[in-house]
């Protein structure tokens, strides 16, 4: 049997939560945002999060299967923003990962396309993502554009300032 034919993309369901968590841990290990000592605990906690998010319909995910094994994924998490004339629902694409043995064959692009199609069917106003430098060319080929944005770096000083402002606002009212 042709190896490529044995692989397929399908929508993920709650029974895929453990596989999604395993792939997320593998991705974070590769990105050096998780170490081996914490990977098992992370995957256990992530499985609970994936189960909850899928049950709440706040997450949509597609998986790449090689036979019965899940070897890739792409997700979108939904969130509301302030009202706009064309809606409030937004999505962030995340969790795009393909196991090393299955890379270089276009699977990541197909997974992302499946997620984007699902977000469009859901009526999402805007879809965003935060790619790694290595993944940036993939997303550019799929039509994503850079958009200026700013992000607050959380630090103890920043958090203390925010807490002081909130406390002062409560005392003033």
C-alpha positions in Angstrom: 0.0 0.0 0.0 1.2 3.5 -0.9 2.4 5.1 2.4 0.8 8.4 1.4 -2.6 6.8 1.0 -2.4 5.3 4.5 -2.3 8.8 6.0 -5.4 11.0 6.3 -6.6 14.1 7.9 -9.7 14.1 10.0 -11.4 16.3 12.6 -10.3 15.6 16.1 -12.8 14.6 18.8 -12.6 14.3 22.6 -11.1 10.8 22.3 -8.1 12.5 20.6 -7.3 14.7 23.6 -4.4 12.4 24.7 -2.9 12.5 21.2 -3.3 16.2 21.0 -1.5 16.6 24.3 1.3 14.3 23.3 1.9 16.3 20.1 1.7 19.6 22.0 4.4 18.3 24.4 6.6 17.1 21.5 6.3 20.5 19.8 7.2 22.4 23.0 10.1 20.1 23.6 11.4 20.8 20.1 11.0 24.5 20.7 12.8 24.2 24.0 9.9 25.6 25.9 9.4 22.4 27.8 12.0 20.0 29.3 12.0 16.2 29.5 11.5 16.3 33.2 8.2 18.1 33.0 6.9 16.6 29.7 4.7 13.8 31.2 3.1 16.1 33.7 2.5 18.7 31.1 0.9 16.2 28.7 -1.4 14.9 31.5 -2.6 18.5 32.3 -2.8 19.4 28.6 -5.0 16.3 28.0 -7.5 17.6 30.5 -7.4 21.1 28.9 -7.9 19.7 25.4 -10.9 17.6 26.6 -12.5 20.6 28.2 -11.9 23.0 25.3 -13.3 20.5 22.8 -16.3 19.8 25.0 -17.0 23.6 25.3 -16.7 24.0 21.5 -13.9 26.6 22.1 -11.4 24.5 20.2 -11.4 22.9 16.8 -8.6 20.6 15.8 -7.7 18.4 12.9 -5.3 15.5 13.1 -3.1 13.7 10.7 -3.4 9.9 11.1 -0.9 7.3 9.9 -3.1 4.3 10.2 -4.4 4.4 13.7 -1.6 6.6 15.0 -2.1 10.4 15.3 1.2 12.0 14.0 0.2 15.6 13.4 -2.3 18.3 14.4 -3.5 21.8 13.9 -5.9 23.6 16.2 -7.8 26.9 16.4 -9.1 28.3 19.7 -12.0 30.6 19.6 -12.4 33.8 21.6 -14.7 36.8 21.7 -13.5 40.4 21.2 -15.4 43.6 21.5 -18.2 44.0 19.0 -17.5 45.0 15.4 -20.0 45.4 12.6 -19.0 42.0 11.2 -19.0 40.1 14.5 -17.1 39.4 17.7 -15.8 35.8 17.2 -12.0 35.4 16.5 -9.7 32.4 16.3 -6.1 31.8 17.0 -4.4 29.0 15.1 -2.0 27.0 17.3 -0.7 23.5 17.9 0.4 23.0 14.4 2.8 20.1 14.6 3.8 17.1 12.4 6.0 14.4 13.7 9.5 14.5 12.1 9.1 11.3 10.1 6.1 12.8 8.3 7.5 16.3 7.5 8.3 17.7 4.1 5.2 16.3 2.4 2.8 19.2 2.8 0.8 17.8 5.8 1.2 20.9 7.9 -0.2 23.1 5.1 -3.2 20.7 4.7 -3.9 20.7 8.4 -3.8 24.5 8.6 -6.1 24.7 5.5 -8.6 22.4 7.2 -8.6 24.5 10.3 -9.0 27.7 8.4 -11.9 26.3 6.4 -13.6 25.3 9.7 -13.1 28.8 11.2 -14.5 30.4 8.1 -17.6 28.1 8.3 -18.0 29.2 11.9 -18.1 32.8 10.9 -14.9 34.0 12.5 -14.2 37.7 12.0 -10.4 37.4 12.2 -7.9 34.5 12.4 -4.5 35.1 13.9 -1.4 33.1 14.7 2.0 33.5 16.3 4.4 31.4 14.1 7.9 30.4 14.9 10.5 32.0 12.5 10.9 28.6 10.9 7.2 28.2 10.2 6.7 31.8 8.9 7.2 30.9 5.2 4.5 28.2 5.4 1.9 30.7 6.7 2.9 33.4 4.2 2.3 30.8 1.4 -1.1 30.1 2.9 -2.0 33.8 2.7 -1.3 35.1 6.2 0.2 38.5 6.5 2.3 40.3 9.1 0.2 42.7 11.2 1.6 45.1 13.7 0.7 44.2 17.2 2.1 44.9 20.6 2.4 42.5 23.5 2.9 43.2 27.2 5.8 41.3 28.7 4.7 40.2 32.1 7.2 41.0 34.8 6.9 41.3 38.5 7.1 45.1 38.1 4.4 45.2 35.5 2.1 43.0 37.5 2.8 45.0 40.7 1.9 48.2 38.8 -1.3 46.7 37.4 -2.3 45.5 40.9 -1.6 48.9 42.3 -3.6 50.7 39.7 -6.6 48.3 40.3 -6.3 48.7 44.0 -6.1 52.5 43.7 -9.2 52.5 41.4 -11.2 50.5 44.0 -10.2 52.9 46.8 -11.1 55.9 44.7 -14.7 54.7 43.9 
